[in-house]
Amino acid sequence: MTATAEVEGIKTKLEFEKKGDVLVSKSPLPKGDAYNVVVQVKKDPTAKPQNFRIKYETHIRGECRPQENSCTCHE
């Protein structure tokens, strides 16, 4: 598995280590509030990779309720 986080046009490769049955990032995400994350996964070393693109936003907009959940309002 590989992952890249992009914030404000700067791409950062994320590295992971296995802890028990899960993978944990070796370092925090780069500074920023809105990320485009691309995760690439292979079922086995010879398989074709699958890409998953995720938009991850950490900021909370004032009008979103409830704030602890995903935003359902429209900008």
C-alpha positions in Angstrom: 0.0 0.0 0.0 1.2 3.5 -0.8 -0.5 6.8 0.0 0.1 10.4 -1.0 -1.5 13.5 0.6 -1.7 16.7 -1.3 -2.4 20.0 0.4 -2.0 23.5 -1.2 -0.3 21.9 -4.3 2.4 20.1 -2.2 2.4 16.3 -2.4 3.8 14.3 0.5 4.3 10.5 0.4 3.0 8.8 3.5 4.8 5.9 5.0 3.3 3.2 7.2 4.4 0.6 9.6 2.5 -2.5 10.8 1.4 -2.4 14.4 -0.5 -5.6 15.2 -3.1 -6.1 12.5 -3.2 -2.5 11.3 -1.0 0.0 9.4 -0.2 3.2 11.2 1.4 6.3 9.6 5.0 6.9 10.6 4.4 10.7 10.6 1.5 13.1 10.8 -0.1 14.6 7.8 1.5 17.8 6.5 0.1 21.1 7.9 -3.2 22.2 6.2 -7.0 21.8 6.4 -8.0 20.2 3.1 -6.2 17.2 1.6 -6.5 15.2 -1.5 -5.3 11.7 -0.5 -4.5 9.0 -3.0 -4.2 5.4 -1.6 -2.9 2.7 -3.9 -3.5 -0.9 -2.9 -2.5 -4.3 -4.4 -4.1 -7.6 -3.4 -0.7 -9.2 -3.9 2.7 -8.1 -5.3 1.8 -9.2 -8.9 -1.7 -7.7 -8.9 -2.7 -4.5 -10.8 -2.9 -1.6 -8.2 -6.2 0.0 -7.4 -6.3 3.7 -6.7 -8.7 5.3 -4.2 -9.0 9.1 -4.1 -10.3 10.7 -0.9 -11.0 14.3 -0.2 -10.3 14.9 3.5 -11.1 18.2 5.2 -10.2 18.8 8.8 -11.7 22.3 9.2 -15.1 22.9 10.7 -17.3 25.5 9.0 -19.4 27.6 11.5 -22.7 26.8 9.9 -22.3 23.0 9.8 -24.4 21.2 12.4 -23.5 18.9 14.1 -19.9 19.9 13.8 -18.5 16.6 15.0 -20.0 14.8 12.0 -19.4 15.2 8.2 -20.6 18.4 6.7 -23.9 18.1 4.8 -24.4 21.7 4.0 -23.6 23.2 0.6 -21.2 26.1 0.0 
